[in-house]
Every structure is written in C-alpha cells, then in structure tokens.
Amino acid sequence: MTTRNSRPFRAARTTCRLTWQATSWPPAPEALRPHFPGPCHPPAMTASTPYDTILIGAGMSGLAAGIRLAQFDQRVLVLDRHYLWGGLNSYYKREGRRFDVGLHALTNFVPKGTRGRPLTRILRQLRIPYDSLRLGEQHGSRSVVGDTDLHFGNDFELLRGEVARQFPTRATAFDGMARELEALPFDVPEGQESARAYLTRHLGEARLVDLLLLPILFYGSPTPSDVDFPSFVVLWKSLYEEGFARPRGGIRPLLDALRSRYLELGGELRMKAGVAEILHEDGRVQGVRLDDGTELHSERVISSAGRVETLSLCEETVAATCGPEHAGRMTFVESTTLLDQPAPDLGWTDTIVFFSQGERAVYEEPAEAVSHASGVICCPENYAGQEPETEGVLRLTLMANAEHWMAMSDGEYLAAKEQAWSKGLETAALYGPDVRKQVVARDTFTPRTIERFTGHLNGAVYGCPHKDKSGTTPLEGLFLCGTDQGYLGIVGAMLSGVAMANRHALLPA
Ligand SMILES: Cc1cc2nc3c(=O)[nH]c(=O)nc-3n(C[C@H](O)[C@H](O)[C@H](O)COP(=O)(O)OP(=O)(O)OC[C@H]3O[C@@H](n4cnc5c(N)ncnc54)[C@H](O)[C@@H]3O)c2cc1C
C-alpha cells in the first residue's frame, strides 16, 4: 500500500516542482517549498530505481547535504569508503581512550538566537537544536610571532585592545579595517588583492600583519603564506568577529546529531562503500560503481571527496581537466597527548596558541618531513563547561611535507612519528608549561593517515588552491561540495553541503 509517507510516494514527491522565493544565499529553509501543482502519482519502486541524488562522502558536508535533500523527500544515498562517518572530523578509540581527529575549535561561535550568522543558520536549516550541542566558549587564544603575543577571544574588543596596546600607531587603521571587514558579507567575490596585500595596505606593520594572518592561515589556507581574499573574509569573521567554541563531549555529539537526523528523515547511509568510478555518458552522470562492482544509478552525484579526487573517478578525458598536479599540498602532522592530570591544573591557560618561532609567520610546506618552526597547540579543556576529566589533553599541529611521509618505509614512518611527537612537546613547552613528565598516552597522525582515511591527495586538509563556489564540474549532474567548493572548516563544510543541495538538487534548473 502506498501512503503519503511511504518511500515510493516520497520519491515521487521530489519530482514535483520546487519554487524558490529566497532573495538571500544560501536560501532559508522556508524559502524552498515543494510545490504540488496536482496529485502526484508515485512510480513503483524496485531495487534498481535510481536515487534522486547520490552523495560521495559522509563527512560534515555530505551529511548536511543528505539531511537537506531528505528533508525535501528526495531518495538520497550517502556513500563513504571509511567505516566511520565524519571524514576529516571524526574520532576513534585506542586502548579505551577516545581521540578526536579534527576538532580544535568549532569556529563561527555566536550565542543562541543570534540571527543570520552561519552557525545559527545552519543549525536551523538542519533542524539541530542549538542547545543539543552544549557549546562551551573558549577561555582565550593567542597568536605568537617571534617574541610578540596577540591575545584574542570571542569578544572582538580583546583583539582591538591588544592591537592598540602593542601597535598604538596602527590602532586607528586597525579599527577602520575591522569596520570595513565587518560590513562585508560572508560571500565576497573574487578580487585581485590577497589577504596579505589587503592587511599590509591597511596596517603597514609586517609583524602585526603576520600575527593576524597566522591563525587564519592555519585554520583554512590551501596556499602557502597567504590566502585569497574571499577565504580571508570568511576566516576573519569566523575566527575574530565570531569565535571559538567546543561542543561538550567533542565532535561526536555533532556527528551523531547529523547522522541520526539524516537517518530519521529516511536517508540511506552506506559505510565501507567506496566509489571506484563515476558512470557517465555523453557528458552526463548516470551513477556510480562501487569498489565491489555494484552499480548504483542517479542522474545527480554530489561529491565531497575533493575536485581532483572526484574527477579522477571519471573517464580519462574528464579526469585530465584537473589532474593530480592541481591537488593541494598544505598538510599537517597532528599529535594528541594525554596527561596524568588536567592540562589547566598544570598551568595551561590558553585555549589555542598559534605560534611561529622566527621573526615571520611561517605557513608553508617544509622541505623536511615536519617543521617545528610554527604550529598550533590546542587545549580542549580550556573551553567553558567541559566535562571534568581525570586526564589532560594537548593537541599539537605541525606543518608537514606529504611526499616525505608517503615515501617512508614502515620502520622509518614509526620512528618519524615518534620524533615529530617528542620534539613537538619540547616545542610546546616554549609556549606553556612543560608537560613531558605527565604523558600517559599519545597518538600521532600524518599526511599518510589523512590520505588513507579520507582519500584527500597529499593529505591536503584544505583541498586544492583553486576553489569554485559554483560547485560545478565538466560533467552535467556532477557537483562538488565541501572544502573544494570554497567553504572552510566544520561550519563551512555543513553550509557548503546545504548550499550545493539547494542550488543543484532543489532549485528549478
Ligand atoms: C587535524 C585537523 C584539524 C582540524 N581542525 C578543525 C577545527 O578545529 N575547526 C574546524 O572548523 N575545522 C577543522 N578542520 C577542518 C574540517 O575538519 C574540515 O574542513 C571538514 O571536516 C571538511 O568536511 P568535508 O565534508 O568537506 O570533507 P571530508 O571530511 O574530507 O569528507 C569527505 C569524505 O569523503 C569520503 N570519500 C572520499 N573519497 C571517497 C570515495 N571515492 N568513495 C567514498 N567515499 C569517499 C572520505 O572518506 C570522507 O569521509 C580540521 C581538519 C583536520 C584534518
């Protein structure tokens, strides 16, 4: 029997016309209303009935896109090669202890009820209650270049005061620039000027430019030493105007909320289901072939695997339009160190420290396997309202050279990981208490781990340098979401998923 909520009926409803009444981008959920001109006659469903949309990747962007499409009753399937959802932002257990992979900070923090900001908008669009994340705000972070510290937090006045205190002659210029950036929307068009050129034009002072740029580069630049202006604006707002928070319990509550929301809406999720090939004919997508040879059909595929990685799943002529030489190279070694007591009890007061030891901010692929010249230290306990822990946690992110890590033998690899970690803790001690005698457990992941578990070539966390907000590809029906569509981080990835679902799968052609 076919009821209004049964699968055949729901699939048929998506073929009905959608009207778009939105004026803002991405459109608010209520702006996308299924429009039923008359009774829908559902087709009979079989196992080979095509999906309305197949999504590659069960990371933040793929799950968010899946929720959006399932909300509009699409027959939607999310596929991921890994056994665990979350992609770059996941978690795992080792010897009974839990390790988070991606989360240092949920950027874009705004208090509950703040209207029109990315975090509250995306949670509203996905129908995830703000309170369910139990967000705790950062205690305070700093950017350190050479011997200069710049403190910042979730109140922009702290940063303004720091600039005025340390660079009094630049205070007025900084205020003017901050006002200009605040007035810009999140989505500024591509311009000629890079972030560094913009900051230098306004502030002149190289040290101040470096201090402001360092956190921005580490939290989102796919290119060395600089970032394009549209990404800079997004990152400036996400890091400085809005700020950092952490869901109580880490990334898992958010991931679980996304997954269960998607499944509740009737979305299908298949883990350990890698896409080996994107099927297409005459320039139009037909579906996908999985690693085990299964063929699944859909005239629309949205992929969060990355531009180069996605196109490599297509025939050679399509893959050649963006070959591996276009893949990103910015990648990291990240260590998580567990301590025999909470890190704040040992004297760690900062939430996040972005550091560069020399006179300039270093953000580039090192010549050696890993560089300790610059990096990020995160203490997840230094967010408000975290659950009391008996063990402390410090996370350290360092810039890495993927080629070195990929070429190592297993023995060399283990030794290099050990060395990166131990020298890393020594480096961290330059910016806070020395915790080397308090270590109870640790784990380190490398570009090799990132590539293996997420498929991102070179372990490039921020994807390829060329971003395309349209999300289109040379194939009709094949679209991109996630990092290579140009929205960054956890909140950005979810926004990207929803925006691409709206634009390519819900709005009229
Ligand atoms: C160490 C680290 C720290 C980070 N810290 C932060 C932070 O503090 N704050 C923040 O906002 N962001 C942070 N990020 C960035 C953030 O994690 C990412 O921007 C975001 O998770 C990207 O989500 P995504 O869905 O676009 O892509 P991904 O998470 O990469 O998801 C892509 C998915 O596609 C799957 N896939 C790929 N190829 C195939 C295939 N052929 N078949 C099937 N499945 C496939 C992969 O397995 C993966 O699950 C961090 C990232 C890292 C690595």
The ligand as an SDF file (V2000), in Angstrom:
LIG
                    3D

 53 58  0  0  0  0  0  0  0  0999 V2000
   43.8280   17.9370   12.0470 C   0  0  0  0  0  0  0  0  0  0  0  0
   42.6360   18.7210   11.6170 C   0  0  0  0  0  0  0  0  0  0  0  0
   42.1360   19.6900   12.4570 C   0  0  0  0  0  0  0  0  0  0  0  0
   41.0240   20.4210   12.0760 C   0  0  0  0  0  0  0  0  0  0  0  0
   40.5330   21.3160   12.9520 N   0  0  0  0  0  0  0  0  0  0  0  0
   39.4280   21.9880   12.6460 C   0  0  0  0  0  0  0  0  0  0  0  0
   38.8450   22.8480   13.6000 C   0  0  0  0  0  0  0  0  0  0  0  0
   39.3170   22.9580   14.7170 O   0  0  0  0  0  0  0  0  0  0  0  0
   37.7480   23.5470   13.2470 N   0  0  0  0  0  0  0  0  0  0  0  0
   37.1870   23.4370   12.0100 C   0  0  0  0  0  0  0  0  0  0  0  0
   36.1780   24.1000   11.7530 O   0  0  0  0  0  0  0  0  0  0  0  0
   37.7100   22.6160   11.0710 N   0  0  0  0  0  0  0  0  0  0  0  0
   38.8100   21.8860   11.3700 C   0  0  0  0  0  0  0  0  0  0  0  0
   39.3440   21.0350   10.4540 N   0  0  0  0  0  0  0  0  0  0  0  0
   38.7980   21.0450    9.0900 C   0  0  0  0  0  0  0  0  0  0  0  0
   37.4820   20.2870    8.9920 C   0  0  0  0  0  0  0  0  0  0  0  0
   37.6450   19.0370    9.5970 O   0  0  0  0  0  0  0  0  0  0  0  0
   37.1050   20.0900    7.5290 C   0  0  0  0  0  0  0  0  0  0  0  0
   37.0950   21.3470    6.8860 O   0  0  0  0  0  0  0  0  0  0  0  0
   35.7350   19.4650    7.3310 C   0  0  0  0  0  0  0  0  0  0  0  0
   35.5580   18.3850    8.2010 O   0  0  0  0  0  0  0  0  0  0  0  0
   35.6120   19.0270    5.8850 C   0  0  0  0  0  0  0  0  0  0  0  0
   34.4320   18.2920    5.7090 O   0  0  0  0  0  0  0  0  0  0  0  0
   34.0100   17.7480    4.2780 P   0  0  0  0  0  0  0  0  0  0  0  0
   32.7220   17.0540    4.4400 O   0  0  0  0  0  0  0  0  0  0  0  0
   34.0690   18.8400    3.2870 O   0  0  0  0  0  0  0  0  0  0  0  0
   35.1530   16.7370    3.8220 O   0  0  0  0  0  0  0  0  0  0  0  0
   35.7010   15.4110    4.4740 P   0  0  0  0  0  0  0  0  0  0  0  0
   35.5750   15.4580    5.9290 O   0  0  0  0  0  0  0  0  0  0  0  0
   37.0460   15.2140    3.9020 O   0  0  0  0  0  0  0  0  0  0  0  0
   34.7300   14.2690    3.9350 O   0  0  0  0  0  0  0  0  0  0  0  0
   34.9290   13.6210    2.7120 C   0  0  0  0  0  0  0  0  0  0  0  0
   34.5060   12.1710    2.8750 C   0  0  0  0  0  0  0  0  0  0  0  0
   34.5150   11.5650    1.5870 O   0  0  0  0  0  0  0  0  0  0  0  0
   34.9380   10.2270    1.7220 C   0  0  0  0  0  0  0  0  0  0  0  0
   35.4360    9.7780    0.4220 N   0  0  0  0  0  0  0  0  0  0  0  0
   36.4710   10.2930   -0.2770 C   0  0  0  0  0  0  0  0  0  0  0  0
   36.6070    9.6200   -1.4380 N   0  0  0  0  0  0  0  0  0  0  0  0
   35.6290    8.6830   -1.4720 C   0  0  0  0  0  0  0  0  0  0  0  0
   35.2460    7.6800   -2.4220 C   0  0  0  0  0  0  0  0  0  0  0  0
   35.8910    7.5250   -3.5820 N   0  0  0  0  0  0  0  0  0  0  0  0
   34.2010    6.8790   -2.1140 N   0  0  0  0  0  0  0  0  0  0  0  0
   33.5220    7.0330   -0.9460 C   0  0  0  0  0  0  0  0  0  0  0  0
   33.8480    7.9560   -0.0290 N   0  0  0  0  0  0  0  0  0  0  0  0
   34.8850    8.7720   -0.2880 C   0  0  0  0  0  0  0  0  0  0  0  0
   36.0090   10.2870    2.7960 C   0  0  0  0  0  0  0  0  0  0  0  0
   36.1840    9.0240    3.4090 O   0  0  0  0  0  0  0  0  0  0  0  0
   35.4380   11.3380    3.7420 C   0  0  0  0  0  0  0  0  0  0  0  0
   34.7020   10.7430    4.7830 O   0  0  0  0  0  0  0  0  0  0  0  0
   40.4230   20.2320   10.8100 C   0  0  0  0  0  0  0  0  0  0  0  0
   40.9170   19.2390    9.9710 C   0  0  0  0  0  0  0  0  0  0  0  0
   41.9910   18.4710   10.3770 C   0  0  0  0  0  0  0  0  0  0  0  0
   42.4670   17.3640    9.4890 C   0  0  0  0  0  0  0  0  0  0  0  0
  1  2  1  0
  2  3  1  0
  2 52  2  0
  3  4  2  0
  4  5  1  0
  4 50  1  0
  5  6  2  0
  6  7  1  0
  6 13  1  0
  7  8  2  0
  7  9  1  0
  9 10  1  0
 10 11  2  0
 10 12  1  0
 12 13  2  0
 13 14  1  0
 14 15  1  0
 14 50  1  0
 15 16  1  0
 16 17  1  0
 16 18  1  0
 18 19  1  0
 18 20  1  0
 20 21  1  0
 20 22  1  0
 22 23  1  0
 23 24  1  0
 24 25  2  0
 24 26  1  0
 24 27  1  0
 27 28  1  0
 28 29  2  0
 28 30  1  0
 28 31  1  0
 31 32  1  0
 32 33  1  0
 33 34  1  0
 33 48  1  0
 34 35  1  0
 35 36  1  0
 35 46  1  0
 36 37  1  0
 36 45  1  0
 37 38  2  0
 38 39  1  0
 39 40  1  0
 39 45  2  0
 40 41  1  0
 40 42  2  0
 42 43  1  0
 43 44  2  0
 44 45  1  0
 46 47  1  0
 46 48  1  0
 48 49  1  0
 50 51  2  0
 51 52  1  0
 52 53  1  0
M  END
$$$$
